[in-house]
Amino acid sequence: SAGRMHAPWQGVLRIGRAHALNMRLNPSTRFAKDPLTDRAVDKSCAVIYADASGRVYYFESEAAYSAFMALAEGSTVAGYTPAR
């Protein structure tokens, strides 16, 4: 519509001038680091895990998530409990 700014990113369309500006000025609204691979991950495409404390982790793939969880212990991931 008139007066709106479109901000496409890798096939995903975000609409709104303020949202587009925020994405350009603050990349953390769109991207996070995968804690296993240390690579930038688009949050809209990521595998997402939140621990019991509310901390959110973003992974580039199911494989990265599984590898991270295989390393997890109570002292490394808040609220972690082993699978039963």
MDTraj code that builds the backbone (N, CA, C; nanometers):
import mdtraj as md
import numpy as np

residues = "SER ALA GLY ARG MET HIS ALA PRO TRP GLN GLY VAL LEU ARG ILE GLY ARG ALA HIS ALA LEU ASN MET ARG LEU ASN PRO SER THR ARG PHE ALA LYS ASP PRO LEU THR ASP ARG ALA VAL ASP LYS SER CYS ALA VAL ILE TYR ALA ASP ALA SER GLY ARG VAL TYR TYR PHE GLU SER GLU ALA ALA TYR SER ALA PHE MET ALA LEU ALA GLU GLY SER THR VAL ALA GLY TYR THR PRO ALA ARG".split()
xyz = np.array([
    [0.0836, -0.1196, 0.0000],
    [0.0000, 0.0000, 0.0000],
    [0.0869, 0.1243, 0.0000],
    [0.0256, 0.2384, -0.0260],
    [0.0988, 0.3646, -0.0370],
    [0.1652, 0.4002, 0.0951],
    [0.2883, 0.4494, 0.0875],
    [0.3595, 0.4937, 0.2066],
    [0.4291, 0.3831, 0.2845],
    [0.4105, 0.2586, 0.2436],
    [0.4768, 0.1484, 0.3137],
    [0.6056, 0.1115, 0.2417],
    [0.7008, 0.0673, 0.3193],
    [0.8292, 0.0278, 0.2635],
    [0.8405, -0.1236, 0.2732],
    [0.8778, -0.1906, 0.1661],
    [0.8931, -0.3353, 0.1664],
    [1.0400, -0.3692, 0.1874],
    [1.0682, -0.4636, 0.2745],
    [1.2056, -0.5024, 0.3037],
    [1.2226, -0.6527, 0.2844],
    [1.2324, -0.6994, 0.1596],
    [1.2497, -0.8427, 0.1383],
    [1.3889, -0.8877, 0.1806],
    [1.3975, -1.0053, 0.2357],
    [1.5260, -1.0624, 0.2749],
    [1.5188, -1.2116, 0.2502],
    [1.5954, -1.2618, 0.1583],
    [1.6029, -1.4028, 0.1236],
    [1.4641, -1.4634, 0.1045],
    [1.3800, -1.3959, 0.0308],
    [1.2487, -1.4485, -0.0001],
    [1.1421, -1.4230, 0.1040],
    [1.1791, -1.3667, 0.2191],
    [1.0819, -1.3359, 0.3237],
    [1.0508, -1.1872, 0.3148],
    [0.9233, -1.1535, 0.3084],
    [0.8845, -1.0134, 0.2933],
    [0.8376, -0.9571, 0.4262],
    [0.8995, -0.8508, 0.4696],
    [0.8597, -0.7777, 0.5898],
    [0.8042, -0.6443, 0.5433],
    [0.6931, -0.6029, 0.5971],
    [0.6316, -0.4781, 0.5541],
    [0.6295, -0.3802, 0.6704],
    [0.6609, -0.2571, 0.6433],
    [0.6553, -0.1514, 0.7435],
    [0.7852, -0.0746, 0.7484],
    [0.7746, 0.0559, 0.7424],
    [0.8920, 0.1425, 0.7409],
    [0.9750, 0.1281, 0.8693],
    [0.9101, 0.1295, 0.9834],
    [0.9833, 0.1202, 1.1104],
    [1.0525, -0.0153, 1.1235],
    [0.9839, -0.1215, 1.0819],
    [1.0434, -0.2554, 1.0906],
    [1.1640, -0.2665, 0.9981],
    [1.1522, -0.2169, 0.8764],
    [1.2630, -0.2219, 0.7810],
    [1.3823, -0.1427, 0.8326],
    [1.3577, -0.0257, 0.8868],
    [1.4655, 0.0572, 0.9411],
    [1.5316, -0.0131, 1.0591],
    [1.4522, -0.0701, 1.1483],
    [1.5071, -0.1403, 1.2644],
    [1.5944, -0.2582, 1.2217],
    [1.5515, -0.3317, 1.1188],
    [1.6317, -0.4453, 1.0721],
    [1.7661, -0.3998, 1.0171],
    [1.7688, -0.2851, 0.9494],
    [1.8955, -0.2338, 0.8955],
    [1.9868, -0.1821, 1.0057],
    [1.9305, -0.1149, 1.1057],
    [2.0109, -0.0535, 1.2109],
    [2.0482, -0.1499, 1.3232],
    [1.9701, -0.2551, 1.3405],
    [1.9922, -0.3480, 1.4509],
    [1.9826, -0.4919, 1.3996],
    [2.0922, -0.5464, 1.3466],
    [2.0883, -0.6807, 1.2884],
    [2.0450, -0.7898, 1.3868],
    [2.0589, -0.7681, 1.5171],
    [2.0201, -0.8718, 1.6139],
    [1.8695, -0.8963, 1.6164],
    [1.7905, -0.8055, 1.5564],
    [1.6473, -0.8324, 1.5469],
    [1.6203, -0.9418, 1.4453],
    [1.7119, -0.9637, 1.3543],
    [1.6947, -1.0619, 1.2477],
    [1.7865, -1.1820, 1.2617],
    [1.9068, -1.1612, 1.3157],
    [2.0082, -1.2664, 1.3190],
    [2.0533, -1.2967, 1.4614],
    [2.0989, -1.4204, 1.4802],
    [2.1579, -1.4646, 1.6067],
    [2.2764, -1.5535, 1.5711],
    [2.3556, -1.5893, 1.6713],
    [2.4679, -1.6811, 1.6488],
    [2.4300, -1.8194, 1.6968],
    [2.4571, -1.9177, 1.6131],
    [2.4388, -2.0567, 1.6510],
    [2.5437, -2.0866, 1.7587],
    [2.5033, -2.1336, 1.8792],
    [2.6008, -2.1544, 1.9865],
    [2.6980, -2.2691, 1.9601],
    [2.6648, -2.3576, 1.8679],
    [2.7546, -2.4686, 1.8370],
    [2.8534, -2.4314, 1.7270],
    [2.8049, -2.3743, 1.6192],
    [2.8904, -2.3448, 1.5033],
    [2.9452, -2.2030, 1.5028],
    [2.8870, -2.1160, 1.5840],
    [2.9256, -1.9756, 1.5935],
    [2.8993, -1.8991, 1.4635],
    [2.8105, -1.9506, 1.3789],
    [2.7739, -1.8833, 1.2539],
    [2.6469, -1.8011, 1.2737],
    [2.6325, -1.6973, 1.1922],
    [2.5111, -1.6161, 1.1952],
    [2.3945, -1.6987, 1.1405],
    [2.2796, -1.6869, 1.2069],
    [2.1600, -1.7617, 1.1696],
    [2.0443, -1.6639, 1.1552],
    [1.9706, -1.6755, 1.0456],
    [1.8484, -1.5980, 1.0273],
    [1.7440, -1.6565, 1.1228],
    [1.6961, -1.5775, 1.2168],
    [1.6034, -1.6270, 1.3185],
    [1.4764, -1.6855, 1.2586],
    [1.4332, -1.6336, 1.1440],
    [1.3088, -1.6831, 1.0847],
    [1.3240, -1.8224, 1.0249],
    [1.4471, -1.8687, 1.0042],
    [1.4720, -2.0009, 0.9458],
    [1.5372, -2.0970, 1.0446],
    [1.5630, -2.0516, 1.1654],
    [1.6412, -2.1285, 1.2618],
    [1.5593, -2.2350, 1.3341],
    [1.6309, -2.3339, 1.3867],
    [1.5748, -2.4278, 1.4833],
    [1.5907, -2.3582, 1.6174],
    [1.4814, -2.3433, 1.6923],
    [1.4832, -2.2617, 1.8137],
    [1.4611, -2.3497, 1.9358],
    [1.5414, -2.3257, 2.0407],
    [1.5294, -2.3970, 2.1671],
    [1.5349, -2.2943, 2.2792],
    [1.4451, -2.3064, 2.3750],
    [1.4479, -2.2196, 2.4935],
    [1.4654, -2.3084, 2.6159],
    [1.5622, -2.2742, 2.7002],
    [1.5832, -2.3539, 2.8208],
    [1.4875, -2.3085, 2.9311],
    [1.4939, -2.3749, 3.0455],
    [1.4004, -2.3477, 3.1552],
    [1.4142, -2.2060, 3.2104],
    [1.5299, -2.1439, 3.1929],
    [1.5491, -2.0078, 3.2433],
    [1.4914, -1.9038, 3.1468],
    [1.4528, -1.9480, 3.0257],
    [1.3996, -1.8567, 2.9265],
    [1.5011, -1.8123, 2.8225],
    [1.6249, -1.8545, 2.8376],
    [1.7260, -1.8192, 2.7373],
    [1.6948, -1.8920, 2.6078],
    [1.7025, -1.8204, 2.4963],
    [1.6683, -1.8764, 2.3661],
    [1.7960, -1.9001, 2.2863],
    [1.8030, -2.0166, 2.2236],
    [1.9155, -2.0551, 2.1393],
    [1.8643, -2.0737, 1.9969],
    [1.9390, -2.0256, 1.8997],
    [1.9028, -2.0385, 1.7588],
    [2.0091, -2.1241, 1.6897],
    [1.9636, -2.2261, 1.6161],
    [2.0550, -2.3194, 1.5491],
    [2.0316, -2.3170, 1.3992],
    [2.1398, -2.3366, 1.3224],
    [2.1294, -2.3344, 1.1777],
    [2.0652, -2.4605, 1.1213],
    [2.0598, -2.5685, 1.1989],
    [2.0015, -2.6928, 1.1495],
    [1.9624, -2.7833, 1.2659],
    [1.8834, -2.8851, 1.2340],
    [1.8489, -2.9874, 1.3341],
    [1.9756, -3.0581, 1.3822],
    [2.0701, -3.0804, 1.2909],
    [2.1949, -3.1474, 1.3272],
    [2.2743, -3.0653, 1.4292],
    [2.2807, -2.9346, 1.4103],
    [2.3521, -2.8485, 1.5056],
    [2.2818, -2.8506, 1.6414],
    [2.1494, -2.8451, 1.6405],
    [2.0727, -2.8528, 1.7659],
    [2.1001, -2.9858, 1.8373],
    [2.0947, -3.0967, 1.7647],
    [2.1170, -3.2284, 1.8246],
    [2.2577, -3.2417, 1.8813],
    [2.3564, -3.1903, 1.8086],
    [2.4949, -3.1953, 1.8562],
    [2.5122, -3.1110, 1.9823],
    [2.4486, -2.9958, 1.9859],
    [2.4546, -2.9091, 2.1036],
    [2.3925, -2.9794, 2.2241],
    [2.2754, -3.0390, 2.2047],
    [2.2077, -3.1065, 2.3148],
    [2.2854, -3.2292, 2.3625],
    [2.3588, -3.2944, 2.2717],
    [2.4413, -3.4093, 2.3102],
    [2.5540, -3.3668, 2.4043],
    [2.5974, -3.2415, 2.3918],
    [2.7030, -3.1883, 2.4787],
    [2.6493, -3.1315, 2.6090],
    [2.5199, -3.1092, 2.6144],
    [2.4593, -3.0377, 2.7267],
    [2.4631, -3.1188, 2.8559],
    [2.4835, -3.0456, 2.9625],
    [2.4779, -3.0986, 3.0984],
    [2.4084, -2.9937, 3.1827],
    [2.3731, -3.0288, 3.3039],
    [2.3084, -2.9333, 3.3920],
    [2.3870, -2.8058, 3.4120],
    [2.5192, -2.8145, 3.4080],
    [2.6015, -2.6959, 3.4303],
    [2.6188, -2.6107, 3.3048],
    [2.5840, -2.6636, 3.1877],
    [2.6063, -2.5888, 3.0646],
    [2.4788, -2.5275, 3.0060],
    [2.3632, -2.5862, 3.0353],
    [2.2370, -2.5329, 2.9847],
    [2.1426, -2.5214, 3.1034],
    [2.1025, -2.4002, 3.1362],
    [2.0152, -2.3775, 3.2518],
    [1.8843, -2.4538, 3.2345],
    [1.8481, -2.5293, 3.3364],
    [1.7222, -2.6018, 3.3343],
    [1.7276, -2.7306, 3.2555],
    [1.8467, -2.7707, 3.2098],
    [1.8583, -2.8918, 3.1302],
    [1.8266, -3.0146, 3.2147],
    [1.7481, -3.1016, 3.1580],
    [1.7242, -3.2332, 3.2194],
    [1.7421, -3.3371, 3.1117],
    [1.8112, -3.4463, 3.1423],
    [1.8336, -3.5477, 3.0401],
    [1.7013, -3.6114, 2.9948],
    [1.7016, -3.6627, 2.8743],
    [1.5823, -3.7307, 2.8223],
    [1.5551, -3.8560, 2.9041],
    [1.4270, -3.8899, 2.9159],
    [1.3899, -4.0091, 2.9928],
    [1.3588, -4.1242, 2.9023],
])
top = md.Topology()
chain = top.add_chain()
for i, resn in enumerate(residues, 1):
    res = top.add_residue(resn, chain, resSeq=i)
    for name in ("N", "CA", "C"):
        top.add_atom(name, md.element.get_by_symbol(name[0]), res)
traj = md.Trajectory(xyz[None], top)
